[in-house]
Amino acid sequence: MIRKIGKRVVSFALMSALAVGAYAAPFSTSFVKAETANVKVQLLGVNDFHGNIDSKFTADIDGDGTEETVGGAAYLAANMAKKAQENPNTLYVNAGDMFGATPLISSAFHDEPVVEIMEKMGYDVGTLGNHELDEGIAELKRMVNGGANADGTGDPNYDGMDFPEISANVWDTSLNDLVLKPYEVKEIGGQKIGFIGIDTTETPDIVVKKGNENLAVTDEVEAINKYTKILKDQGVKAIVVLGHIPIEQNKDGGEGTADYIASHVDDEVDIIFAGHNHQIVKREVDGKLIIEASEYGKAFSAVNLEIDPTTGDIVKKDGQIVLNYQKDVTPDADVQAIVDKYAEKVNVVKNQVAGTTDMVLEGGYGVRGPVGDNALGNMIADGMAWKMDAEMALMNGGGIRADVDAGDITFGDLFAVQPFGNTLAKVTLTGDQLKAVMDSQISQKYGPDFSISGFKYTYDHATNKVVSLELPDGTPVDPKEEYTVVVNNYMLDHAAYRIKEFAGDKVENGPTDIDATFEYVKAQTGPIEYYPESRIQEVSNTFKDVGYDQWANPFITDLFLKDIVKGTGDGIFYPNRELTRAQFASMLVRSLDLTAKGASPFADTKGLAKETQDEIAAAFENGLVKGSSPDKFEPNKSISRAQMVTMIMRAYEMKNGKYTAQGDVEFKDLGSYDAEMKNAILAAAELKIVQGYGDVFKPGSGATRAQGSKVLSLYNN
């Protein structure tokens, strides 16, 4: 609001000055030049805000090696207003996902706080992303046009948005019409700028089906070109796309990415504001500036352009990413008052404590490698199965939106993790059907998606298909046996996962996912402890003597794919051969990507291959290995378990700092070993890099190539 008033004051003052000048001065060529000088316009953009109105983030956001404290709507308002003062011709825009998948302070009120803040900041035009459709088309229209939400949790007098929300390719097929108007023309500095809104065509596949049964999203390029032509026919030559479409800084994407779209749309388009993949990007592709400003209000984009008033064309453009710093910034008082109002309203619910944890519980998607699961995903999936009294559960990675920090676990913390309000659904699947579902969620690009409970599985690196499904005790999942499986409603309705195809109408509906997780945590005794457990493992048939069913396959596969281990030329690995000191030193150096600056002092390594000599030298220079004497390494001697773990912990401390064992693990056969080795073994056991044999470790025993691969793979993962 202040910004818009300021613009009006500046424009009025400028008009007054020009009026006086025109009256007082005779006609001159300098006045003509002023009349035809390029008009400078500034566009300030935000993408993927996701309702983070009171969030604070401390991290190296811009990759300069220094951590910054950023975020928060009141700071965003202040920083953007300061930037807007640089040019009276400033417009505020957004590229979608401003709300949806939001923290409790916003979602508890159906994201009306976000709209209230955007109006207070003075937004001029925006588009929608996939998350604006989280509650369906009808709710999106309510958010745009106004009206009370049926559940009574919002403002009964909510009056919608006071700025246009546009999208040129999002359709309601029941009406055979666009959900929103496709474009908006803004006049500023006497010049017209056309804005076209675009959403990613992925949207129908990644939003819940309820409320979106009639949703369709058409091709981005076709929509942009269609409305660019219409704008050109209206005499508008300055055209900007507000696109909820992804872009990478250092590589080109395929169809549907902003760089692909830039290369295929009308060249009258000059600027594309991007979003969806939460990156910091500023690129020029095919003469079009593409810009994306991180996520969650951590930053905003600032685009400066010049329009030739004689043609209406954008003739110059550049952009920058501006971090939403908190340091030395006074938050906007009006926006802060809105934040404080909703914070007070939501605190009663937000501060309910379910339990505690002494560790950070990390979540997200499954990942490739020998440890494909994560702690938080395991906990959520276990809670789903527990709540619905089912044998198994599946949880999509995109539904896990945050980690849980050490300390009290509150409803607010868990809501940040699962903000969608999805409901649980129990179905019955055969073992064969479960395999088909699991095959569907493994992608070539990303690997596995789901967190799981009640079973474990391996999948092939090359085919991305499941190799084995086992119950927790190692019993194979019976292809014909029926198992009860819990999912959420998003997963149930997602056709590609095939769950509804197999389940039919036999679905038992349950509570919301957040309530199930809260109750599960509350039911646990003592602090919550959850770890990655290798419920999901990537395997391969790279080596003839390392079969799919061998326990070491995931670890050897992991190291082979990272060029850390090698076999023989005939595809043999020899997993059961004893591992030598030289071999493990080489493996460790490759995993850390170390290079030697000189030769090692060890005379007995000179007969080895040059590559191996250099790797031992690098290990020595970095303090990872020591010799049995000043000039003797004994490279071909079998490495003991104690030596192997000591080298691993030296590598760990090189990267993470000194780690002293906390006394959580004890082995009774470490008495004869020095303090460094004792601490290394106990610390590695606490960090779950190694295991003992009950209450002994067998430190003097040798290690096989398979065992060394497992230890190093677990260290890396």
C-alpha positions in Angstrom: 0.0 0.0 0.0 2.7 2.4 1.0 4.6 1.5 -2.2 1.6 2.3 -4.4 1.0 5.6 -2.7 4.7 6.4 -3.1 4.4 5.7 -6.8 1.5 7.9 -7.2 3.2 10.8 -5.3 6.3 10.4 -7.5 4.3 10.3 -10.7 2.3 13.4 -9.6 5.4 15.3 -8.8 7.0 14.3 -12.1 3.9 15.3 -14.0 3.8 18.7 -12.2 7.5 19.3 -13.0 6.9 18.5 -16.6 3.9 20.7 -16.7 5.8 23.6 -15.3 8.8 23.0 -17.7 6.5 22.8 -20.7 4.8 26.1 -19.7 8.0 28.0 -18.8 10.5 26.8 -21.5 10.4 27.3 -25.2 10.3 24.3 -27.5 13.8 22.7 -27.8 15.4 19.5 -29.2 16.4 18.5 -25.7 12.8 18.3 -24.8 12.1 16.0 -27.8 15.0 13.7 -26.7 13.4 13.5 -23.2 10.1 12.7 -24.8 11.6 9.8 -26.8 14.1 8.5 -24.2 13.6 4.8 -23.2 11.2 4.3 -20.3 12.8 2.4 -17.5 10.6 -0.2 -15.6 11.5 -2.4 -12.7 9.7 -5.8 -12.1 10.1 -7.4 -8.7 9.2 -11.0 -8.5 8.7 -13.8 -6.0 8.2 -17.5 -6.7 7.4 -20.6 -4.5 6.7 -18.6 -1.4 4.5 -21.3 0.0 3.0 -19.2 2.7 6.2 -18.8 4.7 5.1 -15.6 6.2 6.9 -15.9 9.5 9.8 -18.2 8.5 13.5 -17.6 9.1 16.3 -19.4 7.4 20.0 -19.4 8.1 22.1 -20.9 5.4 24.5 -20.1 2.5 21.6 -19.2 0.2 23.7 -17.7 -2.6 26.6 -20.1 -2.5 29.3 -17.6 -1.5 30.5 -19.6 1.5 28.9 -17.3 4.0 25.6 -18.1 5.9 22.9 -15.5 5.7 19.7 -15.1 7.8 16.8 -14.5 5.4 13.1 -14.9 5.1 9.8 -13.6 6.6 7.1 -11.6 4.9 7.7 -8.5 6.9 11.3 -8.4 5.8 10.4 -9.3 2.3 8.0 -6.3 2.2 10.7 -4.0 3.6 13.4 -5.2 1.2 11.2 -5.1 -1.8 9.9 -1.6 -0.9 13.5 -0.4 -0.6 14.3 -1.8 -4.0 11.1 -0.3 -5.5 12.3 3.2 -4.4 15.0 2.9 -7.1 12.4 3.3 -9.8 8.9 4.8 -9.5 7.9 2.6 -12.4 7.9 -0.6 -10.4 5.5 -3.6 -10.6 5.3 -6.5 -8.2 4.7 -9.9 -9.8 4.8 -13.6 -8.8 5.4 -16.9 -10.6 3.1 -19.1 -8.6 3.0 -21.4 -5.5 2.6 -18.3 -3.3 0.3 -20.5 -1.2 -0.4 -24.2 -0.9 2.0 -26.6 1.0 2.2 -23.8 3.6 3.1 -23.6 7.3 0.4 -23.9 9.9 0.2 -20.1 10.4 -1.1 -19.8 6.9 -2.8 -23.1 6.1 -4.9 -23.1 9.3 -6.7 -20.2 7.7 -6.8 -21.6 4.2 -3.9 -19.3 3.2 -6.0 -16.2 3.4 -3.1 -14.6 5.4 -0.9 -14.8 2.3 -3.4 -13.0 0.2 -3.8 -10.3 2.9 -0.1 -9.8 3.0 0.3 -9.7 -0.8 -2.4 -7.0 -1.0 -0.7 -5.0 1.7 2.6 -5.2 -0.2 0.8 -4.0 -3.3 1.1 -6.9 -5.8 0.2 -6.0 -9.3 -0.2 -9.3 -11.1 0.5 -13.0 -10.4 0.0 -16.5 -11.8 -0.7 -19.8 -10.2 1.4 -22.9 -9.6 0.4 -26.4 -8.9 0.0 -25.8 -5.2 -2.6 -23.1 -5.6 -4.8 -26.1 -6.7 -4.1 -28.2 -3.6 -7.7 -27.8 -2.5 -9.3 -27.9 -6.0 -10.5 -25.5 -8.6 -13.5 -24.2 -6.6 -11.3 -23.2 -3.7 -8.8 -21.5 -6.0 -11.7 -19.5 -7.4 -12.8 -18.6 -3.9 -9.3 -17.4 -3.1 -9.3 -15.2 -6.2 -12.9 -13.9 -6.1 -13.7 -14.0 -2.4 -16.2 -15.7 -0.1 -16.1 -17.6 3.2 -14.6 -21.1 3.3 -17.3 -23.7 4.2 -15.4 -25.0 7.3 -15.5 -21.6 9.0 -11.7 -21.4 9.7 -11.1 -18.4 7.5 -12.5 -14.8 7.5 -16.2 -14.9 6.9 -15.8 -11.6 5.0 -12.9 -12.7 2.9 -13.1 -10.6 -0.3 -10.6 -12.2 -2.6 -7.5 -10.7 -4.3 -7.3 -7.1 -5.3 -4.8 -7.9 -8.0 -5.3 -10.1 -11.1 -4.3 -13.7 -11.0 -3.8 -15.0 -14.5 -3.2 -18.4 -16.3 -3.3 -19.1 -20.0 -3.2 -22.9 -19.9 -5.2 -24.0 -16.8 -8.7 -25.3 -17.8 -11.9 -26.4 -16.2 -13.0 -29.1 -18.7 -16.6 -29.1 -17.2 -17.0 -25.5 -18.5 -14.6 -25.8 -21.5 -13.0 -22.6 -20.3 -9.9 -21.3 -18.6 -10.1 -21.2 -14.8 -8.6 -17.7 -14.8 -8.2 -15.0 -17.4 -5.0 -15.7 -19.5 -3.2 -12.4 -19.5 -3.2 -8.9 -18.0 -2.0 -5.6 -19.6 -0.4 -3.1 -17.2 0.3 0.5 -18.2 3.3 2.1 -16.4 5.4 5.1 -17.4 3.1 5.5 -20.3 4.0 2.1 -21.7 2.0 -1.1 -21.9 3.4 -4.4 -20.7 1.5 -7.7 -21.3 1.8 -10.4 -18.7 0.9 -14.0 -19.6 0.5 -16.6 -16.9 1.6 -20.2 -17.4 1.5 -23.3 -15.1 3.5 -26.5 -15.6 1.8 -29.3 -17.5 2.9 -31.6 -14.7 0.2 -30.1 -12.5 -2.7 -32.6 -13.0 -0.4 -35.5 -12.1 1.0 -33.9 -8.9 -2.2 -32.4 -7.3 -4.9 -34.3 -5.4 -7.7 -35.4 -7.6 -10.5 -34.3 -5.3 -11.7 -30.9 -6.5 -9.5 -31.2 -9.6 -11.5 -33.9 -11.4 -12.0 -31.5 -14.3 -8.6 -29.9 -14.3 -6.5 -29.8 -17.5 -3.3 -28.0 -18.2 -2.4 -27.5 -21.9 0.9 -27.0 -23.6 2.9 -24.1 -22.4 4.4 -23.0 -25.7 1.1 -23.1 -27.5 -0.6 -21.0 -24.8 2.1 -18.4 -24.7 2.2 -18.1 -28.5 -1.6 -17.8 -28.7 -1.9 -14.9 -26.3 1.3 -13.3 -27.5 -0.4 -12.9 -30.9 -3.5 -11.5 -29.3 -1.4 -9.0 -27.3 0.6 -8.0 -30.5 -2.7 -7.5 -32.3 -3.6 -5.1 -29.5 -0.4 -3.2 -30.1 1.4 -4.6 -27.0 5.0 -5.4 -27.8 6.5 -5.6 -24.3 5.6 -9.2 -23.2 6.5 -10.9 -19.9 5.7 -14.5 -19.0 4.9 -15.4 -15.4 5.7 -19.1 -15.6 5.5 -21.7 -12.9 7.9 -23.7 -14.9 11.3 -25.1 -13.9 14.8 -24.0 -15.0 18.4 -25.0 -14.1 21.3 -22.5 -14.1 23.9 -24.8 -15.6 22.1 -27.2 -17.8 19.3 -27.3 -20.4 16.1 -29.1 -19.7 13.6 -30.9 -21.9 10.1 -30.1 -22.9 8.2 -28.1 -20.2 11.3 -26.4 -18.8 11.7 -22.6 -19.1 14.7 -22.8 -21.3 13.0 -25.2 -23.7 9.9 -22.9 -23.7 12.1 -19.8 -24.3 13.6 -21.4 -27.4 10.1 -22.2 -28.9 8.0 -19.2 -28.2 7.5 -15.9 -30.1 10.5 -13.7 -29.9 8.2 -10.8 -28.8 8.5 -12.5 -25.4 11.5 -10.9 -23.6 11.3 -12.0 -20.0 10.2 -15.2 -18.2 9.8 -15.4 -14.5 10.3 -19.1 -13.6 9.5 -21.2 -10.6 8.5 -24.7 -9.4 11.9 -26.2 -8.8 13.0 -23.6 -6.1 16.3 -22.6 -7.7 18.4 -19.5 -8.0 18.7 -18.9 -11.7 19.5 -16.0 -14.1 20.0 -17.0 -17.7 19.4 -15.7 -21.2 18.1 -18.2 -23.7 17.2 -17.3 -27.3 17.3 -13.6 -26.3 14.9 -14.1 -23.4 15.9 -13.3 -19.8 14.8 -16.2 -17.5 15.0 -15.6 -13.7 14.0 -17.6 -10.7 14.5 -16.5 -7.0 14.9 -19.5 -4.7 12.0 -20.3 -2.5 10.0 -19.5 0.7 10.7 -15.8 0.6 14.5 -16.3 0.9 15.0 -14.0 -2.0 13.3 -12.0 -4.8 14.1 -11.2 -8.4 14.6 -7.7 -9.7 14.4 -7.2 -13.4 15.2 -3.8 -14.9 14.0 -3.2 -18.5 13.8 -0.3 -20.9 11.0 0.2 -23.4 11.4 2.2 -26.5 8.4 4.5 -26.4 8.3 4.9 -30.2 7.8 1.1 -30.7 6.7 -0.2 -27.4 9.4 -2.9 -27.5 11.6 -3.9 -24.7 15.1 -3.0 -25.9 17.2 -3.6 -22.8 16.8 -6.0 -19.9 18.8 -7.3 -17.0 18.1 -9.0 -13.7 19.5 -9.8 -10.3 18.6 -12.0 -7.4 18.2 -10.0 -4.1 18.4 -11.9 -0.8 15.7 -11.1 1.7 18.1 -10.3 4.5 16.9 -9.8 8.0 20.2 -8.2 9.4 20.0 -4.4 9.7 16.5 -4.4 8.2 13.5 -3.0 9.9 10.5 -5.2 9.1 7.5 -3.6 7.5 5.2 -2.7 10.4 1.9 -3.3 8.6 2.9 -6.7 7.3 4.4 -7.6 10.7 1.1 -6.7 12.3 -0.7 -9.2 10.0 1.8 -11.9 10.8 1.5 -11.3 14.5 -2.3 -11.5 14.3 -2.3 -14.9 12.8 0.6 -16.1 14.9 -1.5 -15.4 18.0 -4.5 -17.2 16.6 -2.6 -20.4 15.7 -0.4 -20.7 18.7 -2.9 -22.8 20.7 -2.8 -25.6 18.1 0.8 -25.2 17.0 2.4 -25.6 20.5 0.8 -29.0 21.4 3.7 -31.3 22.2 3.6 -34.9 20.9 7.0 -36.1 22.0 10.7 -35.2 22.0 13.8 -36.2 20.1 17.5 -35.8 20.7 18.4 -35.9 17.0 17.5 -34.2 13.7 15.0 -36.4 11.8 15.7 -35.8 8.1 13.1 -36.6 5.5 12.2 -36.3 1.8 12.3 -38.5 -1.2 13.9 -41.9 -1.4 17.4 -41.8 -2.9 19.7 -44.0 -4.9 22.3 -46.1 -3.3 22.6 -48.8 -0.5 20.7 -46.6 2.0 17.7 -45.3 0.0 15.4 -44.5 3.0 15.5 -41.7 5.5 14.7 -41.4 9.2 11.6 -39.2 9.0 10.1 -41.0 6.1 10.5 -44.3 8.0 8.8 -42.8 11.1 5.9 -41.4 9.1 5.3 -44.7 7.2 5.5 -46.7 10.4 2.9 -44.3 11.9 0.6 -44.7 9.0 0.6 -48.5 9.3 0.2 -48.3 13.1 -2.7 -45.9 12.9 -4.6 -48.0 10.3 -3.6 -51.4 11.8 -2.1 -52.4 8.5 0.9 -54.6 7.5 2.5 -52.1 5.3 2.5 -48.4 4.4 3.8 -46.2 1.6 4.5 -42.4 1.9 5.3 -40.2 -1.1 8.5 -38.2 -0.8 6.8 -35.0 -2.1 4.5 -35.0 0.9 7.5 -34.7 3.3 8.2 -31.0 3.2 10.6 -30.4 6.2 12.9 -32.0 8.7 12.2 -32.3 12.5 14.8 -30.6 14.7 16.0 -31.9 18.0 13.9 -31.0 21.0 10.1 -31.0 21.6 8.1 -32.3 18.6 5.1 -30.1 18.4 2.0 -30.2 16.2 3.4 -27.2 14.4 6.7 -29.0 13.7 4.8 -32.0 12.2 2.5 -29.8 10.2 5.5 -28.2 8.6 6.5 -31.8 7.5 3.0 -32.8 6.3 1.1 -29.6 5.4 -1.4 -30.9 2.8 -4.1 -32.3 5.0 -4.2 -35.5 3.1 -6.2 -38.4 4.5 -5.1 -42.0 5.0 -6.5 -44.9 3.0 -6.1 -48.6 3.6 -6.2 -51.0 0.6 -5.4 -54.6 0.0 -2.8 -55.6 -2.6 -1.2 -58.8 -3.6 2.5 -59.2 -3.6 2.5 -58.9 -7.4 0.5 -55.7 -7.3 2.7 -54.3 -4.6 5.7 -54.9 -6.9 3.9 -53.1 -9.7 3.2 -50.1 -7.5 6.8 -50.0 -6.3 8.1 -50.2 -9.9 5.9 -47.2 -10.8 7.6 -44.9 -8.3 11.2 -45.5 -9.4 12.3 -42.9 -12.0 15.3 -43.0 -14.3 16.2 -39.4 -13.3 15.6 -39.5 -9.5 15.4 -43.1 -8.4 12.9 -44.1 -5.7 10.2 -41.9 -4.4 8.3 -43.6 -1.5 9.2 -44.1 2.1 8.0 -47.6 3.2 7.0 -49.6 6.3 6.5 -53.3 6.8 8.8 -54.5 4.1 12.1 -53.8 2.3 13.1 -54.0 -1.3 16.0 -53.9 -3.8 15.8 -52.5 -7.3 18.1 -52.8 -10.3 20.2 -49.7 -11.2 19.9 -50.3 -15.0 16.2 -51.2 -15.3 14.8 -49.2 -12.3 12.6 -52.3 -11.6 12.2 -54.1 -8.3 14.4 -57.1 -7.9 13.3 -58.4 -4.5 10.5 -57.7 -1.9 11.0 -59.0 1.6 9.3 -58.7 4.9 11.3 -57.2 7.7 12.5 -60.7 8.9 13.8 -61.5 5.4 10.9 -63.7 4.3 10.1 -63.0 0.6 6.8 -61.2 -0.1 4.5 -63.8 -1.6 3.4 -62.7 -5.1 -0.1 -64.2 -4.6 -0.6 -63.3 -0.9 -2.7 -60.3 0.0 -1.3 -57.6 2.3 -3.0 -54.5 3.8 -1.2 -51.3 2.7 -1.8 -47.7 3.8 -1.3 -44.8 1.5 -2.7 -41.2 1.4 -5.4 -39.9 -0.8 -3.0 -38.2 -3.2 -1.2 -41.5 -3.8 -4.5 -43.4 -4.1 -5.8 -41.0 -6.8 -2.5 -40.8 -8.7 -3.1 -43.0 -11.7 0.5 -43.7 -12.5 1.0 -45.4 -9.1 -1.8 -47.9 -10.0 -3.0 -48.2 -6.4 -6.6 -47.4 -7.1 -6.5 -49.6 -10.2 -5.7 -52.6 -8.0 -7.8 -51.6 -5.0 -11.0 -50.7 -6.8 -13.7 -49.5 -4.4 -12.3 -51.5 -1.5 -10.8 -48.6 0.4 -10.9 -47.9 4.1 -10.6 -44.2 4.7 -8.8 -43.0 7.8 -7.8 -39.7 9.5 -5.6 -36.9 8.2 -1.9 -37.8 7.8 -0.8 -35.1 10.2 -3.1 -36.4 13.0 -1.9 -40.0 12.5 1.8 -38.9 12.8 1.0 -36.7 15.8 -0.7 -39.6 17.6 2.0 -42.1 16.6 4.8 -39.8 18.1 2.7 -39.3 21.2 2.3 -43.0 21.7 6.0 -43.7 21.8 7.9 -44.0 25.0 11.0 -41.8 25.5 12.7 -39.6 23.0 12.1 -40.6 19.3 15.0 -42.3 17.6 14.7 -43.1 14.0 17.5 -43.9 11.4 17.8 -44.8 7.8 17.8 -48.6 7.8 18.4 -49.6 4.2 14.8 -50.5 3.7 15.5 -49.5 0.1 18.6 -50.6 -1.8 19.9 -50.2 -5.3 21.7 -53.3 -6.8 23.2 -54.3 -10.1 24.6 -57.3 -12.0 27.9 -55.5 -12.7 30.0 -58.3 -11.4 29.5 -62.0 -12.2 30.5 -63.1 -8.6 28.3 -60.5 -6.8 24.7 -61.7 -7.4 21.6 -59.8 -6.7 21.0 -61.8 -3.6 24.4 -61.2 -2.0 24.3 -58.9 1.0 27.3 -56.9 -0.3 25.7 -56.1 -3.7 24.2 -52.7 -2.8 27.5 -51.5 -1.3 29.7 -52.7 -4.1 27.2 -51.3 -6.7 27.3 -47.9 -4.9 31.1 -47.7 -4.9 31.4 -49.0 -8.5 29.0 -46.4 -9.8 31.1 -43.7 -8.1 34.3 -45.1 -9.5 35.7 -46.0 -6.1 36.1 -49.7 -6.6 37.0 -51.7 -9.7 36.9 -55.4 -10.6 38.9 -57.3 -13.1 38.6 -57.0 -16.8 36.4 -60.1 -17.0 33.7 -58.7 -14.7 34.9 -60.4 -11.5 35.1 -58.6 -8.1 36.4 -61.3 -5.7 34.3 -60.1 -2.8 35.6 -62.7 -0.4 39.3 -62.0 -0.9 41.1 -60.3 1.9 41.4 -56.5 1.6 44.9 -55.1 1.6 46.1 -51.9 3.2 46.9 -50.4 -0.2 43.5 -51.3 -1.7 41.6 -49.7 1.2 43.8 -46.6 1.1 43.0 -46.3 -2.6 39.3 -46.7 -2.1 39.2 -44.1 0.6 41.2 -41.6 -1.4 38.9 -42.0 -4.4 35.8 -41.5 -2.2 37.2 -38.3 -0.9 38.5 -37.2 -4.3 42.0 -36.5 -3.0 45.2 -36.0 -5.0 48.8 -36.2 -4.0 51.1 -33.2 -4.0 54.2 -35.4 -3.9 55.5 -38.9 -3.2 55.0 -40.8 0.0 58.0 -41.7 2.2 57.3 -45.4 1.9 60.0 -47.3 0.0 57.9 -50.5 -0.2 55.2 -48.8 -2.4 57.6 -48.1 -5.3 56.8 -51.3 -7.0 53.1 -50.7 -7.1 51.2 -49.2 -10.0 51.7 -45.4 -10.3 48.0 -44.7 -9.6 48.2 -46.8 -6.4 51.4 -45.0 -5.3 49.8 -41.6 -5.8 46.7 -42.7 -3.8 48.8 -43.9 -0.9 50.7 -40.6 -1.0 47.5 -38.7 -0.9 46.2 -40.7 2.0 49.5 -40.1 3.9 49.5 -36.3 3.1 46.0 -36.0 4.5 46.7 -37.9 7.7 44.5 -40.9 6.7 47.3 -43.5 7.0 50.5 -44.1 8.8 53.3 -46.6 8.1 54.5 -49.4 10.3 57.8 -47.5 10.3 58.9 -44.2 8.8 59.6 -45.7 5.4 57.5 -48.8 5.4 53.7 -49.1 4.6 53.3 -52.8 4.0 50.8 -52.2 1.2 50.1 -55.8 0.4 49.4 -56.8 4.0 45.8 -57.6 4.9 44.1 -54.7 6.6 42.7 -55.4 10.1 39.2 -54.3 11.1 40.8 -51.9 13.6 43.0 -50.3 11.0 40.2 -50.0 8.5 37.9 -48.2 10.9 40.7 -45.9 12.2 41.3 -44.8 8.6 37.6 -44.2 8.1 37.3 -42.1 11.3 40.3 -40.0 10.2 38.5 -39.3 7.0 35.3 -38.5 9.0 37.2 -36.0 11.2 39.0 -34.4 8.3 35.6 -33.4 6.9 33.5 -33.0 10.1 35.9 -32.2 13.0 36.9 -34.2 16.0 34.4 -36.8 17.2 34.7 -38.4 20.6 32.7 -41.5 21.4 29.9 -40.8 23.7 29.8 -44.1 25.5 26.7 -45.4 23.8 28.6 -48.5 22.6 31.0 -50.8 24.4 33.2 -53.7 23.1 35.1 -55.8 25.6 38.0 -56.8 23.2 39.6 -53.4 22.7 41.9 -53.5 25.7 45.2 -53.8 23.9 44.6 -51.0 21.4 45.7 -47.5 21.6 43.4 -44.6 22.4 43.0 -43.5 18.8 41.9 -46.9 17.6 39.6 -47.5 20.6 37.8 -44.1 20.0 37.6 -44.7 16.3 35.9 -48.1 16.7 33.5 -46.9 19.3 32.7 -43.7 17.4 32.2 -45.5 14.1 29.8 -47.9 15.8 27.9 -45.0 17.3 27.7 -43.4 13.9 26.4 -46.7 12.5 29.3 -47.0 10.1 30.3 -50.4 11.6 28.8 -53.1 13.7 30.3 -55.5 16.2 29.6 -59.2 17.0 27.5 -58.7 20.1 29.8 -57.3 22.8 33.0 -57.9 20.8 34.4 -56.2 17.7 37.2 -58.5 16.6 39.5 -55.6 15.9 42.4 -57.9 14.8 40.5 -59.8 12.3 41.1 -59.1 8.6 38.4 -57.7 6.3 37.3 -58.9 2.9 36.8 -56.7 -0.1 33.0 -57.0 0.4 33.3 -55.9 4.1 35.5 -53.0 3.2 33.1 -51.9 0.5 30.2 -51.9 3.0 32.1 -49.9 5.6 33.2 -47.3 3.0 29.7 -47.1 1.4 28.0 -46.6 4.7 30.6 -43.9 5.6 29.8 -42.1 2.3 26.1 -42.4 2.7 
